[in-house]
Amino acid sequence: MIKLLIFDLWGTIIENGVYSPIKQVKNILRINMPFEEYVVRFEKVLMLNNYSDLYEGFKLVCKEFNIRDNPYILNKLVGIWNKNWLLAKPYNNALETVQTLKEKYKTVLIVNADKSINSLIEKYSLEKYFDKIYLSYQTKFLKVNPESFKLIIKDFNVKPEECVMIGDSMGATAALMFADQATCVHAFCPQVDLSVSSIRPAKDAAWAKSLQCRVNAGVNACRGKVTVHVGDWKHDIDQVNMLPQNKLNVKVYGVTSHRLAISLDKSGKLLPMLRAAILHELGLSGKNVRISNLF
């Protein structure tokens, strides 16, 4: 029985105000290293440490990468960071959906973030939609650290199988990994082999292979229906082809992007699709049934 819903923030509840601020920082500082290595070091510095303000935070970032800071660079970095949360906004119906779910389930938000995230939380009154918000600069755990989820499970006194993680991109991978716990799975652009994926954590080949095996094991063990949604970007199609094809229902869309779910949402196709899937699992098919009336 599901008791706790764990939500990611960026790309799930809130859309970035500017294009990939973390990548922009890398470009501004001209950091010449693989993104997957850079992002781990960047987040550990900016999103786990305590500092007085963003200027101090980005000074620490420059120090981490052996870059001499100056007022011009710091102003530019702080400007991008602030512009992101100032222009960020919730996806259509995202908060309303969380509010409806909160009537039946405990809801949690987990975010890799520095202290500036509090301005966004206050702006959209996010605290009223979640029973608790976990921020990495407070917990000292990034989301990639299993301890972050152990902390949540302990705080809410639930078992892992009583939790659902809702996120973008790697959320699809997690959905397949735990497919054996579900009667129905819908995964959007899952990443299967992270050794060749565009998303590459700073882990070795053995770790990536282990993850791939766990994902495939989850799919193979699923007693329900597994549907994978993917655009026509060759990279993502190659990832889907690494899954057990005899266990899948694959739907390919004419969207040459990893952000398939966002594209479907903007075209008004995502919510009706998910609504139909939920009603089907509940044994309901009437078009006049409102999801909010079921809780």
C-alpha positions as a Markdown table, in Angstrom:
| # | Residue | x | y | z |
|---|---|---|---|---|
| 1 | Met | 0.0 | 0.0 | 0.0 |
| 2 | Ile | 1.4 | 3.4 | -1.0 |
| 3 | Lys | 1.6 | 5.9 | 1.8 |
| 4 | Leu | 4.2 | 8.4 | 0.8 |
| 5 | Leu | 4.8 | 10.3 | -2.5 |
| 6 | Ile | 8.3 | 11.8 | -2.9 |
| 7 | Phe | 8.5 | 14.6 | -5.5 |
| 8 | Asp | 11.5 | 16.1 | -7.3 |
| 9 | Leu | 11.3 | 19.9 | -7.9 |
| 10 | Trp | 13.0 | 21.0 | -11.1 |
| 11 | Gly | 11.6 | 19.5 | -14.2 |
| 12 | Thr | 8.8 | 17.9 | -12.3 |
| 13 | Ile | 6.9 | 20.5 | -10.3 |
| 14 | Ile | 8.8 | 23.7 | -11.3 |
| 15 | Glu | 10.2 | 24.6 | -14.7 |
| 16 | Asn | 13.5 | 26.4 | -14.8 |
| 17 | Gly | 13.4 | 30.1 | -15.3 |
| 18 | Val | 16.5 | 30.0 | -17.5 |
| 19 | Tyr | 18.1 | 27.3 | -19.6 |
| 20 | Ser | 20.1 | 24.9 | -17.4 |
| 21 | Pro | 21.7 | 27.4 | -15.0 |
| 22 | Ile | 24.3 | 24.7 | -13.9 |
| 23 | Lys | 25.5 | 24.3 | -17.4 |
| 24 | Gln | 25.6 | 28.1 | -17.8 |
| 25 | Val | 27.9 | 28.3 | -14.8 |
| 26 | Lys | 30.2 | 25.7 | -16.4 |
| 27 | Asn | 30.3 | 27.7 | -19.6 |
| 28 | Ile | 30.9 | 31.1 | -17.9 |
| 29 | Leu | 33.8 | 29.7 | -15.8 |
| 30 | Arg | 35.1 | 27.7 | -18.9 |
| 31 | Ile | 35.4 | 24.6 | -16.9 |
| 32 | Asn | 37.0 | 22.0 | -19.2 |
| 33 | Met | 35.9 | 18.6 | -17.8 |
| 34 | Pro | 33.0 | 16.1 | -18.4 |
| 35 | Phe | 29.7 | 17.5 | -17.2 |
| 36 | Glu | 29.0 | 14.4 | -15.1 |
| 37 | Glu | 32.2 | 15.1 | -13.1 |
| 38 | Tyr | 31.7 | 18.8 | -12.9 |
| 39 | Val | 28.1 | 18.7 | -11.7 |
| 40 | Val | 28.9 | 16.4 | -8.8 |
| 41 | Arg | 31.6 | 18.7 | -7.5 |
| 42 | Phe | 29.6 | 21.8 | -8.2 |
| 43 | Glu | 26.5 | 20.6 | -6.3 |
| 44 | Lys | 28.7 | 19.4 | -3.3 |
| 45 | Val | 30.1 | 22.9 | -3.0 |
| 46 | Leu | 27.1 | 25.1 | -3.6 |
| 47 | Met | 24.3 | 22.9 | -2.3 |
| 48 | Leu | 25.8 | 21.3 | 0.8 |
| 49 | Asn | 27.8 | 24.1 | 2.4 |
| 50 | Asn | 26.6 | 27.0 | 4.6 |
| 51 | Tyr | 27.7 | 30.5 | 3.4 |
| 52 | Ser | 26.4 | 34.0 | 4.0 |
| 53 | Asp | 25.1 | 34.7 | 0.4 |
| 54 | Leu | 25.4 | 33.6 | -3.2 |
| 55 | Tyr | 28.5 | 35.7 | -3.7 |
| 56 | Glu | 30.3 | 33.7 | -1.0 |
| 57 | Gly | 28.9 | 30.5 | -2.5 |
| 58 | Phe | 30.2 | 31.1 | -6.0 |
| 59 | Lys | 33.5 | 32.1 | -4.5 |
| 60 | Leu | 33.7 | 28.6 | -3.1 |
| 61 | Val | 32.7 | 27.2 | -6.5 |
| 62 | Cys | 35.6 | 29.1 | -8.2 |
| 63 | Lys | 38.0 | 27.9 | -5.5 |
| 64 | Glu | 36.8 | 24.3 | -6.1 |
| 65 | Phe | 37.8 | 24.5 | -9.8 |
| 66 | Asn | 40.9 | 26.6 | -9.2 |
| 67 | Ile | 39.5 | 29.6 | -10.9 |
| 68 | Arg | 40.3 | 33.2 | -9.8 |
| 69 | Asp | 37.1 | 35.0 | -9.1 |
| 70 | Asn | 36.4 | 38.7 | -9.7 |
| 71 | Pro | 33.4 | 41.0 | -9.2 |
| 72 | Tyr | 32.4 | 40.7 | -12.9 |
| 73 | Ile | 32.2 | 36.9 | -12.9 |
| 74 | Leu | 30.6 | 36.7 | -9.5 |
| 75 | Asn | 27.9 | 39.3 | -10.5 |
| 76 | Lys | 27.2 | 37.3 | -13.7 |
| 77 | Leu | 26.9 | 34.0 | -11.8 |
| 78 | Val | 24.7 | 35.4 | -9.1 |
| 79 | Gly | 22.6 | 37.1 | -11.7 |
| 80 | Ile | 21.9 | 33.9 | -13.6 |
| 81 | Trp | 21.1 | 32.0 | -10.4 |
| 82 | Asn | 18.7 | 34.6 | -9.2 |
| 83 | Lys | 17.1 | 35.0 | -12.6 |
| 84 | Asn | 16.3 | 31.3 | -12.6 |
| 85 | Trp | 14.2 | 31.3 | -9.5 |
| 86 | Leu | 12.6 | 34.7 | -10.3 |
| 87 | Leu | 11.4 | 33.4 | -13.7 |
| 88 | Ala | 10.7 | 29.8 | -12.7 |
| 89 | Lys | 7.1 | 28.8 | -12.6 |
| 90 | Pro | 5.1 | 25.6 | -11.8 |
| 91 | Tyr | 4.0 | 23.4 | -14.7 |
| 92 | Asn | 0.4 | 23.5 | -15.6 |
| 93 | Asn | -1.8 | 21.8 | -12.9 |
| 94 | Ala | 1.3 | 20.5 | -11.1 |
| 95 | Leu | 0.6 | 22.0 | -7.7 |
| 96 | Glu | -3.2 | 21.4 | -8.0 |
| 97 | Thr | -2.4 | 17.7 | -8.6 |
| 98 | Val | -0.1 | 17.5 | -5.6 |
| 99 | Gln | -2.8 | 19.2 | -3.5 |
| 100 | Thr | -5.3 | 16.5 | -4.6 |
| 101 | Leu | -2.9 | 13.7 | -3.9 |
| 102 | Lys | -2.1 | 15.2 | -0.4 |
| 103 | Glu | -5.7 | 14.5 | 0.6 |
| 104 | Lys | -4.8 | 10.7 | 0.6 |
| 105 | Tyr | -1.1 | 10.4 | 0.8 |
| 106 | Lys | 1.8 | 12.1 | 2.7 |
| 107 | Thr | 3.8 | 14.2 | 0.2 |
| 108 | Val | 7.4 | 15.2 | 0.4 |
| 109 | Leu | 9.6 | 17.4 | -1.8 |
| 110 | Ile | 13.3 | 16.7 | -2.1 |
| 111 | Val | 15.6 | 19.2 | -3.7 |
| 112 | Asn | 19.3 | 19.7 | -4.3 |
| 113 | Ala | 19.5 | 23.4 | -3.5 |
| 114 | Asp | 21.3 | 26.3 | -1.8 |
| 115 | Lys | 19.5 | 28.8 | 0.5 |
| 116 | Ser | 18.2 | 30.9 | -2.3 |
| 117 | Ile | 15.6 | 28.2 | -3.0 |
| 118 | Asn | 13.7 | 29.5 | 0.0 |
| 119 | Ser | 12.7 | 32.5 | -2.1 |
| 120 | Leu | 11.0 | 30.2 | -4.6 |
| 121 | Ile | 9.4 | 28.2 | -1.9 |
| 122 | Glu | 7.9 | 31.3 | -0.4 |
| 123 | Lys | 6.8 | 32.7 | -3.8 |
| 124 | Tyr | 4.6 | 29.8 | -4.6 |
| 125 | Ser | 3.8 | 28.8 | -1.0 |
| 126 | Leu | 5.2 | 25.3 | -1.6 |
| 127 | Glu | 5.1 | 24.4 | 2.0 |
| 128 | Lys | 1.3 | 24.1 | 2.0 |
| 129 | Tyr | 1.5 | 21.4 | -0.7 |
| 130 | Phe | 4.0 | 19.1 | 1.1 |
| 131 | Asp | 4.1 | 17.6 | 4.5 |
| 132 | Lys | 7.9 | 18.2 | 4.6 |
| 133 | Ile | 10.5 | 19.7 | 2.3 |
| 134 | Tyr | 14.0 | 18.3 | 2.3 |
| 135 | Leu | 16.7 | 20.7 | 1.1 |
| 136 | Ser | 20.2 | 19.4 | 0.6 |
| 137 | Tyr | 21.9 | 22.4 | 2.2 |
| 138 | Gln | 20.0 | 21.6 | 5.4 |
| 139 | Thr | 20.2 | 17.7 | 5.3 |
| 140 | Lys | 23.8 | 17.7 | 4.0 |
| 141 | Phe | 22.7 | 14.9 | 1.5 |
| 142 | Leu | 22.4 | 15.3 | -2.2 |
| 143 | Lys | 19.6 | 13.2 | -3.9 |
| 144 | Val | 22.2 | 10.8 | -5.3 |
| 145 | Asn | 23.1 | 9.8 | -1.7 |
| 146 | Pro | 21.0 | 6.9 | -0.5 |
| 147 | Glu | 21.0 | 8.4 | 2.9 |
| 148 | Ser | 18.7 | 11.2 | 1.7 |
| 149 | Phe | 16.0 | 8.7 | 1.1 |
| 150 | Lys | 16.7 | 6.7 | 4.2 |
| 151 | Leu | 16.2 | 9.9 | 6.2 |
| 152 | Ile | 12.8 | 10.4 | 4.6 |
| 153 | Ile | 11.7 | 6.8 | 5.2 |
| 154 | Lys | 12.8 | 7.1 | 8.9 |
| 155 | Asp | 11.0 | 10.4 | 9.4 |
| 156 | Phe | 7.7 | 9.1 | 8.1 |
| 157 | Asn | 8.1 | 5.6 | 9.5 |
| 158 | Val | 7.3 | 3.9 | 6.2 |
| 159 | Lys | 8.9 | 1.1 | 4.2 |
| 160 | Pro | 10.6 | 1.6 | 0.8 |
| 161 | Glu | 7.8 | -0.3 | -1.0 |
| 162 | Glu | 5.3 | 2.1 | 0.5 |
| 163 | Cys | 6.9 | 5.1 | -1.3 |
| 164 | Val | 6.7 | 6.4 | -4.8 |
| 165 | Met | 9.4 | 8.7 | -6.2 |
| 166 | Ile | 8.1 | 11.1 | -8.9 |
| 167 | Gly | 10.7 | 12.9 | -11.0 |
| 168 | Asp | 11.9 | 13.6 | -14.5 |
| 169 | Ser | 14.4 | 11.6 | -16.6 |
| 170 | Met | 16.1 | 9.3 | -14.1 |
| 171 | Gly | 12.6 | 9.0 | -12.5 |
| 172 | Ala | 11.7 | 6.9 | -15.5 |
| 173 | Thr | 14.7 | 4.7 | -14.7 |
| 174 | Ala | 13.6 | 4.3 | -11.1 |
| 175 | Ala | 10.1 | 3.5 | -12.2 |
| 176 | Leu | 11.4 | 0.5 | -14.3 |
| 177 | Met | 13.8 | -0.5 | -11.5 |
| 178 | Phe | 10.8 | -1.0 | -9.1 |
| 179 | Ala | 8.4 | -2.2 | -11.8 |
| 180 | Asp | 8.0 | -5.5 | -9.9 |
| 181 | Gln | 6.1 | -3.5 | -7.2 |
| 182 | Ala | 3.6 | -2.1 | -9.7 |
| 183 | Thr | 0.6 | -3.3 | -11.7 |
| 184 | Cys | 1.3 | -0.7 | -14.4 |
| 185 | Val | 4.3 | 1.4 | -15.3 |
| 186 | His | 4.6 | 4.4 | -17.6 |
| 187 | Ala | 8.2 | 5.5 | -18.1 |
| 188 | Phe | 9.2 | 8.5 | -20.2 |
| 189 | Cys | 12.6 | 8.4 | -21.9 |
| 190 | Pro | 14.3 | 6.1 | -19.4 |
| 191 | Gln | 18.1 | 5.9 | -19.2 |
| 192 | Val | 19.3 | 2.3 | -19.0 |
| 193 | Asp | 23.1 | 2.2 | -19.6 |
| 194 | Leu | 24.6 | 5.3 | -17.9 |
| 195 | Ser | 28.0 | 4.4 | -19.3 |
| 196 | Val | 26.9 | 5.6 | -22.7 |
| 197 | Ser | 23.9 | 7.8 | -21.7 |
| 198 | Ser | 23.9 | 11.6 | -21.9 |
| 199 | Ile | 23.4 | 11.5 | -18.2 |
| 200 | Arg | 26.6 | 10.1 | -16.6 |
| 201 | Pro | 27.1 | 10.2 | -12.9 |
| 202 | Ala | 30.6 | 10.1 | -11.6 |
| 203 | Lys | 30.5 | 6.4 | -11.1 |
| 204 | Asp | 32.6 | 3.6 | -12.6 |
| 205 | Ala | 31.6 | 1.1 | -15.3 |
| 206 | Ala | 30.8 | -1.6 | -12.7 |
| 207 | Trp | 28.2 | 0.7 | -11.0 |
| 208 | Ala | 26.6 | 1.5 | -14.4 |
| 209 | Lys | 26.4 | -2.2 | -15.3 |
| 210 | Ser | 24.9 | -3.0 | -11.9 |
| 211 | Leu | 22.2 | -0.3 | -12.4 |
| 212 | Gln | 21.4 | -1.6 | -15.9 |
| 213 | Cys | 21.0 | -5.2 | -14.5 |
| 214 | Arg | 18.7 | -3.9 | -11.7 |
| 215 | Val | 16.5 | -2.0 | -14.2 |
| 216 | Asn | 16.2 | -5.0 | -16.5 |
| 217 | Ala | 15.5 | -7.3 | -13.5 |
| 218 | Gly | 12.7 | -4.9 | -12.4 |
| 219 | Val | 11.1 | -5.0 | -15.9 |
| 220 | Asn | 11.4 | -8.8 | -16.2 |
| 221 | Ala | 9.8 | -9.3 | -12.8 |
| 222 | Cys | 6.8 | -7.0 | -13.5 |
| 223 | Arg | 3.5 | -8.9 | -13.5 |
| 224 | Gly | 1.7 | -5.9 | -15.0 |
| 225 | Lys | 2.0 | -3.8 | -18.1 |
| 226 | Val | 5.1 | -1.7 | -18.8 |
| 227 | Thr | 4.8 | 1.1 | -21.3 |
| 228 | Val | 7.8 | 3.1 | -22.3 |
| 229 | His | 7.2 | 6.5 | -24.0 |
| 230 | Val | 10.1 | 7.8 | -26.1 |
| 231 | Gly | 10.8 | 10.5 | -28.7 |
| 232 | Asp | 12.6 | 9.9 | -32.0 |
| 233 | Trp | 15.9 | 11.1 | -30.7 |
| 234 | Lys | 18.3 | 8.2 | -31.5 |
| 235 | His | 20.1 | 8.4 | -28.2 |
| 236 | Asp | 16.9 | 7.7 | -26.2 |
| 237 | Ile | 15.7 | 5.0 | -28.6 |
| 238 | Asp | 19.0 | 3.2 | -28.2 |
| 239 | Gln | 18.5 | 3.3 | -24.5 |
| 240 | Val | 15.0 | 1.8 | -24.8 |
| 241 | Asn | 16.4 | -0.9 | -27.0 |
| 242 | Met | 18.5 | -2.1 | -24.1 |
| 243 | Leu | 15.4 | -3.2 | -22.2 |
| 244 | Pro | 13.7 | -6.6 | -22.4 |
| 245 | Gln | 11.6 | -6.0 | -25.5 |
| 246 | Asn | 9.2 | -8.8 | -24.9 |
| 247 | Lys | 8.1 | -7.2 | -21.7 |
| 248 | Leu | 7.4 | -3.7 | -23.2 |
| 249 | Asn | 4.9 | -1.7 | -25.0 |
| 250 | Val | 7.0 | 1.0 | -26.7 |
| 251 | Lys | 5.3 | 4.2 | -28.0 |
| 252 | Val | 7.5 | 6.4 | -30.2 |
| 253 | Tyr | 6.6 | 10.1 | -30.7 |
| 254 | Gly | 7.8 | 12.6 | -33.3 |
| 255 | Val | 9.7 | 14.7 | -30.7 |
| 256 | Thr | 13.4 | 14.9 | -31.2 |
| 257 | Ser | 14.2 | 15.7 | -27.5 |
| 258 | His | 14.7 | 14.0 | -24.2 |
| 259 | Arg | 12.0 | 16.3 | -22.7 |
| 260 | Leu | 9.2 | 14.3 | -24.2 |
| 261 | Ala | 6.9 | 14.6 | -21.2 |
| 262 | Ile | 7.2 | 18.4 | -21.3 |
| 263 | Ser | 6.4 | 18.4 | -25.0 |
| 264 | Leu | 3.3 | 16.2 | -24.5 |
| 265 | Asp | 2.2 | 18.4 | -21.6 |
| 266 | Lys | 2.4 | 21.6 | -23.7 |
| 267 | Ser | 0.4 | 20.0 | -26.5 |
| 268 | Gly | -2.3 | 19.0 | -24.0 |
| 269 | Lys | -1.7 | 15.2 | -24.4 |
| 270 | Leu | 0.1 | 14.2 | -21.1 |
| 271 | Leu | -2.6 | 14.7 | -18.5 |
| 272 | Pro | -5.4 | 12.9 | -20.5 |
| 273 | Met | -3.0 | 10.0 | -21.1 |
| 274 | Leu | -2.1 | 9.7 | -17.4 |
| 275 | Arg | -5.7 | 10.1 | -16.4 |
| 276 | Ala | -6.8 | 7.3 | -18.7 |
| 277 | Ala | -4.0 | 5.0 | -17.2 |
| 278 | Ile | -5.0 | 5.8 | -13.6 |
| 279 | Leu | -8.7 | 5.1 | -14.3 |
| 280 | His | -7.9 | 1.9 | -16.1 |
| 281 | Glu | -6.0 | 0.6 | -13.1 |
| 282 | Leu | -8.9 | 1.6 | -10.9 |
| 283 | Gly | -11.2 | -0.4 | -13.1 |
| 284 | Leu | -13.0 | 2.8 | -14.3 |
| 285 | Ser | -13.5 | 4.0 | -17.8 |
| 286 | Gly | -16.1 | 6.7 | -17.7 |
| 287 | Lys | -15.0 | 10.0 | -19.3 |
| 288 | Asn | -16.9 | 11.9 | -16.6 |
| 289 | Val | -15.0 | 10.5 | -13.7 |
| 290 | Arg | -13.0 | 13.2 | -11.9 |
| 291 | Ile | -9.7 | 12.0 | -10.4 |
| 292 | Ser | -10.2 | 14.4 | -7.5 |
| 293 | Asn | -13.4 | 12.7 | -6.5 |
| 294 | Leu | -11.6 | 9.4 | -6.0 |
| 295 | Phe | -9.6 | 10.5 | -3.0 |
